[in-house]
Amino acid sequence: MRLLLVLMMSALVGACSSQSVKSPTLPDTDGSVDLSVSWRATLGNGPGSSYTRLKAVVQDDTVYAADTSGIVSALNIENGRERWSTQLDFAILGGVSVAGEQLFVSTNDGSLVCLDTATGDVVWITQLSSEAVSPASTDDARVFVQTVDGRTSAFERADGKQAWSYQTAAPVLTVRGTGAPVVLEQLVVTGFATGKVVALDKALGIPRWNVRLASPDGRSELERLVDVDGAPIWDNGILYAAAYHGKIAAISQMGETIWEEDGSSYTSPELALGSLYLTLEDDSIQSYDMVNGAKAWKQTALTGREVGQVTAIGTQLAVADGEGYVHTMSQVDGHITGRILLRPRPIHMSFPNQGEATNWRALRGKDFGIRSTLVATDAGLLVYTNTGELLLLNVES
């Protein structure tokens, strides 16, 4: 029944978003930032309209990426050429995380899969209590995973054996998704669908402290829906976390709230140039001062475009939307500086007695949006689209 309610909620939100919220026009850009495609590679079929937020990771000169179709790939970051590719038996929901010679993804049958980063060979597979839709986190000895049933578990990296598990009671309705745990020296910190951020003892898995960012309030389950869906961010001894129908807050390592402000969001915050940037639930983007939480600027021109988490690259912020555009904006005042539309290449079809121009047909009937978080690298900006393409963008001022 809980799964049915979650699915019904997702369908309702998606229908409302597509029918009445999406912006009919693109906001103006000053054109001061040029976005161009360095390379593009097809990983698989992509997530389409299913709510999956896979993103690539980079280690040294290699990009590791997964497609929802079950394909895990390693590519050269300079040119996008494939180094290896592995086909798993089940669809991939959570990934990718890399630590040393190990790569971790999770599949829709509730498995955590460990692969060798050099070859793509499967090292071990262990069973989770439920699906994991966020990347795993690691330290030198263990891998930590949060699953959609409200459980955070630790597994030994050597063989995949479970070390400990901690679970909270899940509410009737939750937002689809979870955040990756943040691994500190002695703690594992993660957010739950109860609206709380919880710090667990890294060795034992028992709670050390918790901070509530959102409180259920209202007469219906929908009104009482709260969740910490994005991953907390750790920087210079302070945790930053945001909740849906709740707050954005800065929290000390001891669990003390340093500051908190209004900021309902599904995503993780982004830190850059002494500021915190957050995509709010209405698709506006808010800038906060990292020290005291004071609000600076707010960009509302992308409201209704189904934008994702903001990513800092250089002096810019980048964000993708539900129509396949990547937008950049200034970190200083939030004005839009550049834009590029990313769509698959058209297909060539030969028709008799037709000119060559009419033989190219754009693909139709697919979700061309971008739901996954953009990844900033020294080589450029990595983008994974809903059609299964991975692209590297050059971002030049």
Buried (B, 14 or more C-beta within 10 A) or exposed (E): EEEEBBEEBBEEBBEEBEEEBBBEEBBEBEEBBEBEEBBBBBBBBBBBEBBBBBBBBBBEEBBBBBBBBBBBBBBBBEEBEEBBBBEBEBBBBBBBBBBEEBBBBBBBBBBBBBBBBEEBEBBBBBEBBBBBBBBBBBBEEBBBBBBBBBBBBBBBBEEBEBBBBBEBEBBBBBBBBBBBBBBBEEBBBBBBBBBBBBBBBBBEBEBBBBBBBBBBEEEEEEEBBBBBBBBBBBEEEBBBBBBBBBBBBBBEBEBEEBBBBEBBBBBBBBBBEEBBBBBBBEBBBBBBBBEEBEEBBEBBBBBBBBBBBBBBBBBBBBBBBBBBBBBBBBBEEBBBBBBBEBBBEEEEEEEEEEEEEEEEEEEEEBBBBBBBBBBBBEBBBBBBBBBBBBBBBEBEE
